[in-house]
Amino acid sequence: MLVGVDLGLPHFDGELEELGLLAQTAGMHPVARVTCKRRAPDAALFIGSGKADEIKMLAAQVGATEVLFDQSLSPGQQRNLERHLEMPVNDRTFLILEIFAQRARSHEGKLQVELARLQYLSTRLVRRWSHLERQSGGIGMRGGPGEAQIELDRRMIGETIKRTKERLSKVKKQRQTQRRQRERRDAFNISLIGYTNAGKSTLFNALVKARAYAADQLFATLDTTTRQLYLGDAARSVSLSDTVGFIRDLPHGLVDAFQATLQEAVDADLLLHVVDASNADYVEQIAQVQRVLTEIGAQDIPQLLVFNKTDALSPDQQPLRLVDEYEIDGVQTPRVFVSARNAQGLAELRQTLSALVAAAKPADNLTDYAPENGGAAT
């Protein structure tokens, strides 16, 4: 059962479409959706006791076995809701972590997900699990229930987090070595970024003839893949990296844990920002990607916007020109319309990339590039 609370934020998903997609990606089946408005979250139950009673009744009617919230819950709110609803309750952060745990394939990806999950669980130890209350004190059965078990769990998680961070630091050093080797070869590095399910991996495969996993689902790709892309017009090869997708309210723990992967974007010479042109909320999705870029320190790296999935647009929504400009945070950014699925616009994309790469120098700003066929597009 999906639950969303409208707190007056501009990006509230009234239909809970993204949460539903996340749930399906994690292998769940949404059976009901409930939304409500509040000025501020209830301290104890997030939604208030009246709405909690309503959700409990509806869940019994539709046969729901778990409740998912579109917002992050505090450990206390999660515990109180589970007691009130008498069923498991989880939030958006947990759901994203669960998907990442299912999708991680590389050693690095698994370590990153494990660290994020451990950090998430460490805040939910105290009075969270019923087995903690079944522990007894020492001599004479005195002492607080659960005290020893809580300390043991906290210490075990703390030690595991420490070990995982040490292993991740080794992976990070290996990536730094690989990046230094590329720098010595004077490689021009391009990173594919964008909102999840914008078609980054499909575009990556189309450009470099790779076989990276691509699917019409959220977070199909977690592990960074790098291939060489030859640009004939620029008469040189560039390194093209496919990275993990961004999403609204991406948990900070995941941003920290995936620092080694996101470092590919930070160290890039050019960001290929892929946008799902067929998504009605693409403007908000672009803004969310910009927020994550700012968070990881990549906001000043030049970008080339790639509006993908033009094959999914209706005839009256088709662009007048395949190459134009789009304003991001007051900066005119070159944009190319493509369909990675049927190869429409890929030639124009290669030409634009070649022009950017050929003109790029250490002090140059690639956003100064103005396409020959510039002009507004509908």
URTAGI-V731540 format. One record per residue. RES is the residue in one letter. PHI is phi in whole degrees, -180 to 180 (none if undefined). Layout:
# URTAGI-V731540
RES,PHI / RES,PHI
This chain:
# URTAGI-V731540
M,none / L,-98 / V,-130 / G,-128 / V,-118 / D,-83 / L,-101 / G,88 / L,-80 / P,-66 / H,-96 / F,-63 / D,-91 / G,-62 / E,-92 / L,54 / E,-65 / E,-67 / L,-62 / G,-63 / L,-66 / L,-62 / A,-62 / Q,-65 / T,-63 / A,-82 / G,92 / M,-102 / H,-126 / P,-64 / V,-115 / A,-161 / R,-132 / V,-132 / T,-127 / C,-152 / K,-112 / R,-146 / R,-72 / A,-152 / P,-64 / D,-70 / A,-62 / A,-92 / L,-116 / F,68 / I,-111 / G,91 / S,-69 / G,-64 / K,-66 / A,-63 / D,-64 / E,-63 / I,-65 / K,-63 / M,-66 / L,-66 / A,-62 / A,-67 / Q,-69 / V,-94 / G,78 / A,-70 / T,-115 / E,-157 / V,-116 / L,-117 / F,-100 / D,-78 / Q,-112 / S,-78 / L,-105 / S,-76 / P,-56 / G,-67 / Q,-62 / Q,-64 / R,-63 / N,-65 / L,-66 / E,-65 / R,-68 / H,-72 / L,-87 / E,59 / M,-161 / P,-61 / V,-129 / N,-135 / D,-120 / R,-61 / T,-61 / F,-60 / L,-64 / I,-64 / L,-62 / E,-65 / I,-64 / F,-61 / A,-65 / Q,-73 / R,-95 / A,-62 / R,-117 / S,-80 / H,-59 / E,-64 / G,-61 / K,-65 / L,-64 / Q,-64 / V,-67 / E,-60 / L,-63 / A,-63 / R,-67 / L,-64 / Q,-65 / Y,-67 / L,-69 / S,-63 / T,-85 / R,-119 / L,-85 / V,-64 / R,58 / R,-90 / W,-106 / S,-65 / H,-66 / L,-68 / E,-82 / R,-90 / Q,-80 / S,-112 / G,-77 / G,-90 / I,-61 / G,75 / M,57 / R,-99 / G,108 / G,-71 / P,-66 / G,86 / E,-61 / A,-65 / Q,-67 / I,-62 / E,-63 / L,-64 / D,-63 / R,-64 / R,-67 / M,-63 / I,-67 / G,-61 / E,-68 / T,-67 / I,-62 / K,-62 / R,-64 / T,-65 / K,-64 / E,-65 / R,-67 / L,-68 / S,-64 / K,-66 / V,-63 / K,-63 / K,-64 / Q,-62 / R,-65 / Q,-63 / T,-63 / Q,-64 / R,-68 / R,-64 / Q,-64 / R,-66 / E,-65 / R,-66 / R,-84 / D,58 / A,-78 / F,-97 / N,-101 / I,-120 / S,-114 / L,-82 / I,-129 / G,149 / Y,-66 / T,-60 / N,68 / A,-86 / G,100 / K,-63 / S,-67 / T,-64 / L,-67 / F,-58 / N,-63 / A,-68 / L,-80 / V,-114 / K,56 / A,-92 / R,-125 / A,-65 / Y,-64 / A,-138 / A,-153 / D,-83 / Q,-156 / L,-74 / F,54 / A,-69 / T,-119 / L,-117 / D,-96 / T,-69 / T,-123 / T,-121 / R,-136 / Q,-88 / L,-121 / Y,-91 / L,-108 / G,-62 / D,-66 / A,-93 / A,56 / R,-159 / S,-101 / V,-128 / S,-93 / L,-113 / S,-116 / D,-96 / T,-117 / V,-66 / G,-77 / F,-97 / I,-154 / R,-60 / D,57 / L,-59 / P,-56 / H,-61 / G,-61 / L,-72 / V,-61 / D,-66 / A,-66 / F,-93 / Q,-60 / A,-64 / T,-72 / L,-69 / Q,-61 / E,-60 / A,-73 / V,-64 / D,-91 / A,-74 / D,-86 / L,-151 / L,-104 / L,-92 / H,-86 / V,-88 / V,-124 / D,-80 / A,-65 / S,-85 / N,-85 / A,-63 / D,-101 / Y,-64 / V,-64 / E,-67 / Q,-65 / I,-60 / A,-63 / Q,-65 / V,-63 / Q,-63 / R,-65 / V,-66 / L,-60 / T,-64 / E,-65 / I,-98 / G,81 / A,-114 / Q,-72 / D,-97 / I,-76 / P,-57 / Q,-125 / L,-124 / L,-79 / V,-121 / F,-83 / N,-92 / K,66 / T,-66 / D,-68 / A,-93 / L,-85 / S,-72 / P,-55 / D,-77 / Q,-101 / Q,-64 / P,-68 / L,-74 / R,-132 / L,-81 / V,-129 / D,-156 / E,-132 / Y,-140 / E,-87 / I,-123 / D,52 / G,82 / V,-112 / Q,-73 / T,-115 / P,-60 / R,-136 / V,-129 / F,-93 / V,-141 / S,-128 / A,-63 / R,-71 / N,-111 / A,70 / Q,-67 / G,83 / L,-68 / A,-63 / E,-66 / L,-64 / R,-64 / Q,-65 / T,-66 / L,-60 / S,-61 / A,-65 / L,-66 / V,-67 / A,-64 / A,-87 / A,-74 / K,-132 / P,-50 / A,-98 / D,-78 / N,-112 / L,-69 / T,-73 / D,-77 / Y,-68 / A,-115 / P,-65 / E,-63 / N,-96 / G,-66 / G,136 / A,-74 / A,-124 / T,-98
